[in-house]
Amino acid sequence: MRRNMRFVPLKYLEQQDIQMVHRIRERLVKNRTALSNQVRGLLAEYGLIVPKGINHLKSNLPGIIEAVDNELSDNARHYFSNLYEELNKLEADIKITDKEVLRICNQHEVCERLSTMNGIGPIIATALFAGIGDGKDFTSGRHLSAWLGLVPRQHSTGGKANLMGISKRGNTYLRTQLINGARSALRHCDNKTDSVSLWAISLKERSNFNNATVALANKMARMAWAMLHHQENYRYKKVTN
């Protein structure tokens, strides 16, 4: 009765197992972020300011705990020491899941094929495999990007169509990972001469970094579908003057 409806693709047991690993990793990363923000906030209450970023916190916190001139009480040093151990435990757990994701990626030809594209590593490749499988549930690359919420929303009135921001529908985790991958690829494309990198550089110059990142994520989703549909690796098209 509703032929235009898009349904969630059915997942095999193997895809569900991979998706579970990603959900566990996502929870660990969120817990690490929450813990680091709490530690930075508690330090700020003692007048001890640590720059943003997990690496800054990990490098500065041991020295703060051991310093004798910052007027921290013995109880405070004890609590911060426990928080530091908890942070290290989360870091170790994340590294274990990253190794598991890499092992899964190396075991599947589909994931290795997706990893040949700029901006896609083991995490995004395995997340794509867990989310869309071989891509046969989608009729085109645009169908996949629309399912991921990477296409503009449309508001039509008076016979005039207005394009707005992306719809942000569908698989939020997979969309976020693709945008993160596109952001990384965009930061390292200035010295590259392939057609996609040149297109991204031109778009970044005409628009702004964030818009170019989302547009590149959209293109990556479409190219990923084409790679799965045609069962081929990413083809670099070098542009020569």
C-alpha positions in Angstrom: 0.0 0.0 0.0 3.0 2.3 0.6 5.4 1.6 -2.2 7.4 4.7 -1.7 8.4 3.7 1.9 12.0 2.8 2.6 12.5 -0.1 5.0 15.4 -1.1 7.1 17.4 -3.9 5.3 17.3 -7.3 6.9 20.6 -8.2 8.5 22.3 -11.6 8.7 23.6 -12.9 12.0 27.1 -12.0 11.0 26.1 -8.4 10.4 24.4 -8.2 13.7 27.6 -9.5 15.4 29.6 -6.7 13.7 27.0 -4.1 14.6 27.2 -5.2 18.3 31.0 -4.6 18.3 30.4 -1.1 16.9 27.7 -0.4 19.5 30.0 -1.5 22.3 32.8 0.7 20.9 30.4 3.6 20.6 29.4 3.3 24.3 33.1 3.1 25.4 34.0 6.2 23.4 31.0 8.1 24.8 32.0 7.0 28.4 35.6 8.2 27.7 34.4 11.6 26.5 32.0 12.0 29.5 34.7 11.0 32.0 37.3 13.3 30.5 34.9 16.2 30.6 34.1 15.4 34.2 37.7 15.3 35.2 38.5 18.6 33.4 35.5 20.2 35.1 36.6 18.9 38.6 40.1 20.2 38.0 38.8 23.6 36.9 37.0 23.9 40.3 40.5 23.7 41.9 41.8 26.3 39.5 43.7 23.7 37.4 42.9 24.2 33.7 43.7 21.5 31.2 43.3 22.0 27.4 40.5 20.2 25.6 41.3 16.8 24.2 41.9 13.3 25.6 45.6 13.4 24.9 46.1 16.7 26.8 44.3 15.3 29.8 46.2 12.0 29.8 49.6 13.8 29.6 48.8 16.5 32.2 46.8 14.6 34.8 49.7 12.4 36.3 51.8 15.6 36.8 48.9 17.3 38.5 48.3 14.4 40.9 52.0 14.2 41.8 52.7 18.0 42.1 53.1 19.4 45.6 52.5 23.0 44.8 48.9 22.9 43.5 47.3 22.7 47.0 45.2 19.6 46.2 44.2 17.7 49.3 45.1 14.0 49.8 41.5 13.0 49.2 41.4 14.9 46.0 44.7 13.3 44.8 43.2 9.9 45.6 40.0 10.5 43.7 41.8 12.0 40.7 44.1 9.0 40.7 41.1 6.6 40.6 39.6 8.6 37.7 42.9 8.4 35.8 42.9 4.6 36.2 39.3 4.5 35.0 40.3 6.6 32.0 43.2 4.2 31.2 40.9 1.3 31.5 38.5 2.8 29.0 41.4 3.5 26.6 42.5 -0.1 26.9 39.0 -1.4 26.2 38.7 0.9 23.1 42.0 -0.4 21.7 40.7 -4.0 22.2 37.6 -3.3 20.2 39.6 -1.4 17.5 41.7 -4.6 17.1 38.6 -6.6 16.8 37.2 -4.3 14.2 40.5 -4.5 12.2 40.4 -8.3 12.4 36.8 -8.3 11.1 37.8 -6.0 8.3 40.7 -8.2 7.2 38.4 -11.2 7.1 35.8 -9.8 4.7 36.6 -9.0 1.1 33.8 -6.4 1.0 35.4 -4.4 3.9 38.8 -4.6 2.3 37.3 -3.3 -1.0 35.6 -0.4 0.8 38.9 0.5 2.6 40.6 1.3 -0.7 38.6 4.6 -0.8 40.1 7.8 0.8 38.4 8.5 4.1 37.3 5.0 4.7 39.1 2.8 7.2 38.3 -0.4 9.1 35.7 1.3 11.3 33.7 2.8 8.5 34.1 -0.2 6.2 32.8 -2.7 8.8 30.0 -0.3 9.8 28.9 -0.1 6.2 29.0 -3.8 5.8 27.0 -4.3 9.0 24.5 -1.6 8.0 23.9 -2.3 4.3 25.6 -5.7 3.5 26.2 -6.0 -0.2 24.1 -2.9 -1.0 21.5 -4.9 -3.0 18.6 -3.5 -0.9 19.3 -0.1 -2.5 18.5 0.8 -6.1 21.2 3.5 -6.5 23.9 5.4 -4.7 21.4 8.3 -4.2 19.0 5.8 -2.6 21.7 4.9 -0.1 22.7 8.5 0.7 19.0 9.4 1.2 18.6 6.4 3.6 21.6 7.7 5.5 20.1 11.2 5.7 22.9 12.8 3.6 20.7 14.5 1.0 19.2 18.0 1.3 15.7 18.4 2.7 13.3 19.9 0.3 10.6 22.5 1.0 8.3 23.3 -1.8 5.8 26.1 -1.9 4.1 28.0 -4.7 5.6 25.6 -7.3 9.2 26.6 -6.1 11.5 23.9 -4.6 13.8 25.1 -1.9 16.7 22.9 -0.8 17.6 23.1 2.9 20.1 21.2 5.2 20.5 17.5 5.1 17.6 15.4 6.4 19.6 13.5 9.1 17.3 10.5 8.8 18.2 6.9 8.8 21.3 5.3 10.4 22.7 8.1 12.6 25.9 6.1 13.6 26.8 5.3 10.0 26.1 8.9 8.9 28.3 10.2 11.6 31.2 7.9 10.8 31.0 8.8 7.1 31.1 12.5 7.9 34.1 11.9 10.2 35.8 10.0 7.4 35.0 12.8 4.9 36.4 15.4 7.3 39.7 13.5 7.6 39.9 13.0 3.8 39.2 16.7 3.2 42.0 17.8 5.6 44.5 15.7 3.6 43.4 16.3 0.0 45.3 19.5 -0.7 48.3 17.8 -2.3 46.3 15.1 -4.2 45.5 15.2 -7.9 42.7 12.7 -8.2 39.3 13.9 -9.5 37.5 13.5 -6.2 40.1 15.4 -4.2 40.2 18.2 -6.7 36.4 18.4 -6.6 36.4 18.6 -2.8 39.1 21.3 -2.8 37.1 23.3 -5.3 33.9 22.9 -3.2 35.8 23.9 0.0 37.0 27.1 -1.7 33.6 28.0 -3.0 31.6 27.2 0.1 33.0 26.3 3.6 34.7 23.4 5.3 31.6 22.0 6.9 29.4 22.1 3.8 32.3 20.5 1.8 32.6 17.7 4.4 28.9 16.8 4.2 29.0 16.9 0.4 32.0 14.7 0.3 30.3 12.2 2.8 27.4 12.1 0.4 29.7 11.3 -2.6 31.5 8.7 -0.5 28.2 6.9 0.3 27.3 6.9 -3.4 30.8 5.6 -4.5 30.6 3.0 -1.7 27.3 1.7 -3.2 28.8 1.6 -6.7 31.8 -0.4 -5.4 29.6 -2.9 -3.7 27.2 -3.1 -6.7 29.9 -3.6 -9.3 32.2 -5.6 -6.9 35.3 -3.5 -7.6 37.9 -1.5 -5.7 38.0 2.2 -5.7 39.4 3.6 -8.9 41.6 6.7 -8.6 41.1 9.0 -11.6 44.2 11.2 -11.7 43.8 14.5 -13.4 46.7 15.8 -15.4 47.1 19.3 -16.8 
